[in-house]
Structure formats: structure tokens, C-alpha cells
């Protein structure tokens, strides 16, 4: 196994990369700023390092230089510095073995690392999870550009599923940041969320949620359909009996009984995914964990939910009283330097796009409400969605002039 150093200031993305590396059998040290990284590089020996070029305190190129001086292979990633020019600088000038643009394919990144360090030991297999049967695969999405010495990803070897890796604790906005992290890494696997006795699992394919499961009885598929008025309460027992006797999924049993069509089932499954994930947006404590498990069954519905739209819609569903607490009148929001999404990926109407342009840090939330043609609830919900998406942020330290704008 290899000793890897992960340097990434987005905590949830760093945790995801670290968990994926540990699932492949590596020993990982995870850091979130350049100063801490420089200290560890000077004091310890690592087999390879993954470095985000935009760190909050020191240039990522300084970290690459320190790694080069110590003879430690490095792999650069960035969502801001893009294109062949920066790729060549990272590789030729600063000594990185390869450069990956965000969003990147996490498996391809780790395959490039293992080209240098060698493959790790096979992880051990855990007991099956009680929600294992609920996984649904989605289509594979195109891989992103890679420069430098990174090889083309080799076909994945059969790998035993690792145990759940406890990754961190939940805080306000963490669920959206986790969705953003999966999308940035184009990762396939499972995310487990726990709040007290409530456990919810979201399965991703190439960074997009494709299924969500819950141990809350009302969020199971049959009960979910009943609450939506699609399935009569009187039919619940018949659906459960047929599913058990014929070893069918609940939705398939409902189709065979003539209660829903295949197209209705697909729509209801997508709505169930959204509802389960939205129900976690208000969690301010709890824990999350990762697993690299992949679905075993082949009789599953293929779905794909774009996390950007899911987050925006969830934010807009917040009650006005909650939005006023999250976005008091005197708050100022700035564009982030490294957003997880490209602007063309987010579906915005004219008034919403104007809000994004105006939110350049020079105006308060109260100013933005007054400027917009939208009502207060729509403005606050849209701004909250932009913040959850990582497009806008509140800056505590305004001593540095870092103003940028999404406008002309």
C-alpha cells in the first residue's frame, strides 16, 4: 500500500477522495491548507500527493515545488486553472506527474497515482448492508480531460466491497456540499447519512444520484406512493405479498398488479430520490460515511438526477421564516473562485441570472431583494440555492481584494 497525501480545501471533497483511496487499500493523510501541507512534507515521507492548486493560504504551486524538492510524485487538480497552458505549467514547471481539471474522474486520478505507487492490497469484504437490494445503476458519463503522464484508466478489477468508512460529521449545508463533491469527482458509490436513529443512503453513478433509501417507514417506495395518492392504502398488503412471493421489487409488483405503469414508476422513483435527499437538508448534526460498493442486480431501473437542479429546487422549498434566518438583510454574498458547477449547467430564468450577476459583494441581501423583480421568498430561496451550490459565499476576511463577478 502507498502513503498518500491529499491536499484539498473543500472538506467534503477531500473526505471523498481520501475514502476512495482508503477503499483501494492506501494509507491517507488529509489536509485542507497549504501551510499544514508544507510542514508535513518537510517532516514525513509520502509515496505520492494530490494537490488542489487553489488553496486558501499559499499557492498550490509552492506545495508542488516542495514535493518536487523532496522527490515525492505529485498530481495537480484545479477547477479554476484550466486548459493546456496551466496543465503544462503544472507538469513541466512545477513537477506534477499529471494535471486533472475539476470535475475529474476520481477513479482515473487514483489509477494515475497507482501507476507511480503500484496497486494497493485488496480490501476486505463486509457483511451486506440491509439496504443493499435498493441500489439502481445509471448510465456512464463521459470522462474528463487529463494531461501529463496519467495513463488511460485500465479496466476496473473485480474488487471486494469495503466497509463503510466514517468520514465526518454533518453541519449546516453539509448535505449539499457532499452532493457537490460527488459531482466534482464524478464518483460512483454510496453515501450514508445518519441523524440519530434515522439512516439514509444515496447511491451515485458518475457523480449523479440515482437512488436513495431510508429506514423511515413512510419513505419506503410503497408507502411513498400511498402518501402521494398513487397507491390505495388497501393495496399495500397485496403489493408486499406479491413482491415477497415472486422476489420482485416493490415497483415491479405494483406494475404487475396494474396499479402503476412503468413510466409512472420511473417518475415516482425520481420523486422519491429527491424527497429523501431534501429531507436531510435541514440536518445540522449527524455523521456521514462513504462506501465504494456497486450494485449487483441487473433488473434495476436506470435513473439519473442532476444534483445542481436538485439542490436549487430543495433550497426554494424552504419556508420563508427559515430563509430569513439563513439570509438576514445585512448579509453580503460574493462569487466563489472555484464553483463545483459551470454556469451553463444550472437552469436559470432571467431574474435568477440577474441575481447571480448582482451578487458581487457590493450589495446586501436587502439590496438584492429590492433590485429583483422576484418576490422576497423567490429571491431568498434562489440566493440560498446559489450558496448551497457553491456559487456564492459569505467572506469573513475582506482585507484581500478578491472580487470577481459573474457579470460582464
N, C-alpha and C positions, 0 to 999 in steps of 0.2 A: 504494500500500500504506500501511497505518497502522502507527504505532509504538504498540504495546500494552504495558501494564504489568500483569503477573499477580502478585497478592499472595496466596499460599496456603501455610499452614504444613505441609500434608501434601505431602511432596516428590513422591511418585508421582502424586498428583492434579494438582499444579501442572505436572509434566512432561507429563502427558496433555493438559491444557488448552493448554499452550504449543505442543505438537506439532500439535494440531488447528488452532490459529491460524496457525502457520507453513505448514501444508499449504494454507491458503487464501491464502497469499501475504503475510502480515503479518510485520513485524519485532517480535520479542517480547523483553522483559526480564522475567525470572522471579525473584521474591524470596520469602523464606519468613518474614519477620518485619516488624513494623511500623516499628521504628527504621530499618532499612535502607530501607524504602519512603519514609519521611518525608524521609530525606536525598536520595534520588534525585529525589523530586518537587520538592524545592527547587532541585536543580541542573540538571535536564533537563526537556525538554518532551515530553509524550506526547499522542497523539491520543485515547486512552481507557484506562481501567483497570478491571480486575476485582478486587474486594476481598472476601476472606473476613472476615466480621465478628468471628470469634473467633480472634484472633492471640495468640501466646504472651507478648507483652511489652506491647503497647499496645492499647487498644480500637480495633476496626476503624472505629468512628465518627470517631475522631481522624484516621484516614487519609482517610476520606471528606471530612472538613472541610478538610483540606489540599488535596485535589484540587479541591474546590469553590472554594477561595480562588484557586487557580491557573487556574481556568476549564477544567479537564480533566474531560470526561464520565466518570462512574464507574458501575459496575454491581456491586451488592452481592449476595453469596451467603452462605448460612449453613445449617448443619444443626442449630443449637441455637436460634437466634432464629427462630421460625416463627409464621406467622399474619398476619392483616391488620394488626394493631397494629404489629408490627415492620416490615412492608413499608411502611406509611405513614410511620413514623418515618424509615426509610432514605431514602425518596423525598422526603418533604415537609420533614423537619427537617435531614437531612444532605446532601441534594442529589443522591442517586443517581438515575440515569435509570430504573432498574428494579431489582427485588429478586427473586432466584431462591432458592427453598428447595432444599436438598440432600435427596434426589437431584434433580438438574436435568437437563434435556436440553441437552447441550453444543452441538448444532447450533442450537437455539433461542437459547441465550445468545450465540453468535457472530453469529447473524443479527441480534440486537438491537444488538450492538456495531456491526455494519456498517450498520445503519440510520442511525447517527450518523456513522461514519467514511467510509462508502462502501465498495463491494466492492473486494477486492484483486485483483491481477493473477492470471491463470490460472497454476497451477503447471505445470511441465513433466512429461512422461511418461517414466518409466524403462523399462528393459528388463523383460520379465515375469520374475517370480520362479519358481524351479524348483518351488516348492510351490503354484503358482497354481491348479492343477486341483483342489486338495483342499479348496476352500472350500465351506461349506454355509451357506445363509441360515436365519434363524429368524423367527418371526412378530414383527411390530412391536408394541411395548408402549405403553400409554397415556402420553401426555406429562404432565408435572407442572405445577403452578400457577406462573404468572408474574404479578407485579404491576408497575404503573408504566407507563412509556412503551414497554415492549417490544412489538414487533409480533407478530402471529401469524406463525409461520415460513412463509416463502414456499416454494413447491415447489423442491426442490433442482435446481440447474442441472447438466447433464452436466459433469463435471469430470475432467480427466486425473489419473490416479493419481500421487501424489508419490513420490519416492524414500523409502526407509527413513530416518527421522530418528533418529539416535543420541540417546538421551535420558538415559542414566545407567548407572551400574554397579550390579551386584547386591550385596546384603548380606544377612545373616540376616533372614528374614521378608519380604524384598522382594517375592517372588512373590505372597504373599497380599495385600500392600498394593497391588500392581498390579491384582489381581483386584478388590479393594475400590474402587480408583479408577475402573475401568471401570464398575462398578455405580453408583457415586455420580454419574458423568457420563452414565449411560445411553448410552454411546458405541458407535458401530459402526465397526469397523476391525480391524486386525491388530496383534498384539503379537509381536515376535520376541525370543526368548531365546537367548543364546549362552553356552556354557561350554566353553572350549577349542575343539575341533573339532565339538562337538555343537550343533546348531541345532534349536530347536523353535519352532513358530509356532502361536499361538492366535488364532482368529477369533471376534469378538464381534458380536452383534446386540443393540442397545439394552442394552448392559451385561452380557449373559449369554454365556458361552462356548457356541459352537455347533459348533465343530470344533477339533481340534488335530492338527498334523502334525509329523513328526520325521524327521531324516536318519539315525536309528538304525534299522538294518535290522529288528531284532526288534520295533520299534514300528509298522511299516507294517501295514496292515489285514490282509492275508492271513496274514502271519507271526504277528500278534497272535492271530488266530483259531486258528491251528495250536497256539500255545502254550497256548491255553485249552482245547484238546482238541475244538474245534468242527470244524476242518478237518483231515482227514488229511494228513500230510506228502506222501503220494503224489499228492495232488490239486493241489499248489501249481503245478506246471508247467502243468497243464491250465487252471487259473484264469488264470494270467498270459497264456497263449496266446490264450484267448478274449477277454480284456479288450483285448489289443493288436489282434487281428484285427477285432473288432467295435466298437472305440473305446468300450468300456464302462468304467465304474468297477469296481473290484475286487469290491465288494459285489454289484453288479448281475450280474456274471459268475458269482459264486457262487450267486446265486438261479437264474439260467438253467440252471446245471448241477445244480440240485436239492440243493445242499449245505446251504443255509440258507433260511429263509423271510424275507419282508420284515420281519416283526415281530422275528425274531431279529437281522436286520441292524441295525435301529434300536437294539435293546438293546446289541448289540456295539459300535456306533459310540459310544454314550454311555459305555460302559465304557472304550473306547479314549481318549476325551477325558480322562476322569478319570485314567487311568493315566499318560498323558503329562504332564499337569499335576502330578500327585502326584510324579512322578519328579524334578521341579525343586525341590520344597520343601526339599530338603537342600542346594541350591546356596548357597554363601556368597560366591561371587565370579563374575564374568562381566559381561555387559552386556545391556541391553535396548534395544529400539528400537520406534518406532511407525510405522504406515502407515495412511492413511485409505482404503485400497483396499476395494472392494466386489466381491462375486462376480459373474462374468459369465455363468456357466452357469445354466440353469433346470432341469436334471434332477437336482437335488441334494436329499438328504434334509433335512427341516426338523427340527432338534433345538433344545433349549434346556436348559441346565444352570444351576441356581441356584447362584451362587458361594458363598453362605453355607453351604449344606449340603456342597458340595464341600470347602470349607476345613475344616469341622468333622470330616468323615469322614477327610480326609487327616491331620489332627492326631492323631486317635485311632489311626491305623495306625502311629504312631511306636513304635519299640521302647522298652521301659521304661527301658533304660540311657540312651537319648538324652533321654527325658523328664526323668529325674532330673537330667541335666546342665543342661537348659534351665530347670528349675524346682526349684532347691535348696530345702531345707526352710525356710530363713530368709527367702525372698523374700516380699514383700507386694505384692498386686495391688489396684489401685484402679479404679473405673469411669471410663471416659473421658468427657469432656464433649461430644464430638462423634462418636459412633459412626457408621460407614457404614451400619449396618442398624438397622431398627426391631426391637424385641424380638419382635413377633408374627411377623416373617419367619423367625426361626430356630426350627427344630423341636427342642424340648427336652422331655425327660421330667421328672418331678417332682424326682428327685435332682439333675439337671443345673441346673434352675431354682433350686433351693436353693443350689447352689454360687455361682451368679451373685449371689444376694442376699447371701450371707455374705461375698463378696469385696469388702469395703468399705474395705480398707486397714488395718483394725484387727487382722487375723488373718494369720498366716504360712501358707505352703503346708502346713507340717506340721499346723497347726491345722485347716485345711480338710480334709485327709486324715482326721484324727481325727473331725471332725464328720460327715462324709458316710457314708451307707450304702453307697456305691460302694467298690470296691477301689482300691488305690493307682494302678494303671495307668489305670483309668477316670477317676479324679479328675484325675490329671496330664494325661491326654490332653484332657479337657474344658477344663481351665484353659488349656492351650496353645492349643486351638482358640479360646477366648474372646479370648486375646491376639492371635492372628493375625487374627481378625475385627475387631479394633479396639474390642472391648467393654471390655477390661481393659488396664491398663498399669502398669508399674512407674515410680514417680516418684522421681527423684533429689533434687529440691528439695522438701522438706517444710516449708519455712518459711511457706508460704502455706496457709491453711485452705481447701482446695477440695473437701472431702469431699462426695461425693454418693453415693447408694445406689440400686440397682435394687429395693430392698425397700420395704415400706410405711413 
